[in-house]
Amino acid sequence: MEEYNSGDEAVFNADDVNISVKECIEGVIGGADYNQSKVNQWTAGIVQHSLTHLVKQGRPFKYIVNCTIMQKSGAGLHTANSCYWDTAADGSCTVRWENRTMYCVVGVFAVAL
């Protein structure tokens, strides 16, 4: 098992995660229009790329990533989550991305090892 340094590496940084996940979304979806037949491929790709980027950072966390893609149609989308954990060591963030035809919402949860 890898050894982790204490200090900054052990702190969840939601801003860094937000930037990384948005880059993953852009890399997978790019400028594409909503296409129902590609949504499963896009969500799987976004989750996989996000997890890969997070793990490569080498921080002492277990990660949980979920992704929702919704076509822009005027309908509402409401999501919520709740966690019972160590707020000093664990963290989460929600990344919202959109283009002219769809919304993408990615939730990242980081649980300290």
C-alpha positions in Angstrom: 0.0 0.0 0.0 1.3 3.5 -0.8 2.4 5.8 2.0 0.8 9.2 2.0 2.2 12.4 3.4 0.2 14.4 5.9 -0.5 18.0 5.3 -2.0 19.6 2.2 -2.2 16.3 0.3 -4.7 15.0 2.9 -7.1 18.0 2.4 -9.9 17.7 -0.1 -9.7 20.7 -2.5 -13.1 21.2 -4.1 -11.8 23.9 -6.5 -9.1 21.6 -7.9 -11.7 18.8 -8.3 -14.1 21.2 -10.0 -11.5 22.2 -12.6 -10.4 18.6 -13.2 -14.0 17.3 -13.7 -14.9 20.1 -16.0 -11.9 19.2 -18.2 -13.1 15.6 -18.2 -16.6 16.7 -19.3 -15.2 18.9 -22.0 -12.9 16.0 -23.2 -15.8 13.5 -23.4 -18.7 15.6 -24.6 -16.9 18.6 -26.1 -19.2 20.6 -28.3 -21.6 17.7 -29.1 -25.4 18.2 -29.1 -27.5 16.0 -26.9 -27.9 12.5 -28.4 -29.9 10.0 -26.3 -28.0 7.1 -27.9 -24.6 8.5 -26.6 -25.7 9.4 -23.1 -24.6 6.0 -21.6 -21.2 6.3 -23.3 -20.8 9.9 -22.2 -21.7 9.3 -18.5 -19.4 6.2 -18.3 -16.6 8.2 -19.9 -17.0 11.2 -17.6 -17.0 9.0 -14.5 -14.0 6.9 -15.7 -11.9 9.9 -16.7 -12.8 11.8 -13.5 -11.8 8.9 -11.3 -8.5 8.4 -13.3 -7.6 12.1 -12.9 -8.5 12.0 -9.1 -6.5 8.9 -8.4 -3.5 10.2 -10.3 -3.2 13.1 -7.9 -2.1 10.5 -5.3 -4.1 11.9 -2.4 -5.3 9.7 0.4 -8.9 9.4 -0.5 -11.4 6.8 -1.8 -13.6 8.5 -4.5 -17.2 8.1 -5.5 -18.2 9.8 -8.7 -21.7 10.0 -10.3 -22.9 11.7 -13.4 -26.2 12.9 -14.7 -26.9 14.2 -18.2 -30.2 15.8 -19.0 -31.4 17.3 -22.3 -32.4 20.9 -22.1 -36.2 20.8 -22.5 -37.5 23.3 -19.9 -38.1 20.6 -17.3 -36.6 20.9 -13.8 -33.9 18.8 -12.3 -33.5 18.7 -8.6 -30.8 16.7 -6.8 -29.7 16.4 -3.2 -27.2 14.4 -1.2 -26.3 13.9 2.4 -23.3 12.3 4.1 -22.5 11.2 7.6 -18.7 11.4 7.8 -15.7 13.2 9.2 -16.1 16.8 7.9 -12.5 17.6 8.8 -11.1 14.9 6.5 -13.8 14.0 3.9 -15.3 16.2 1.3 -17.6 16.5 -1.7 -18.4 18.8 -4.6 -21.0 19.1 -7.3 -19.9 20.2 -10.7 -22.5 21.7 -13.1 -21.7 22.0 -16.8 -24.0 22.9 -19.7 -24.0 23.6 -23.4 -26.8 24.8 -25.6 -28.6 21.4 -25.6 -27.8 19.6 -22.3 -26.9 19.8 -18.6 -24.3 17.6 -17.0 -24.1 17.3 -13.2 -21.2 15.4 -11.7 -21.0 14.6 -7.9 -17.6 13.7 -6.4 -17.3 12.3 -2.9 -13.9 11.9 -1.3 -13.5 9.7 1.8 -10.2 9.9 3.6 -8.3 6.6 4.0 
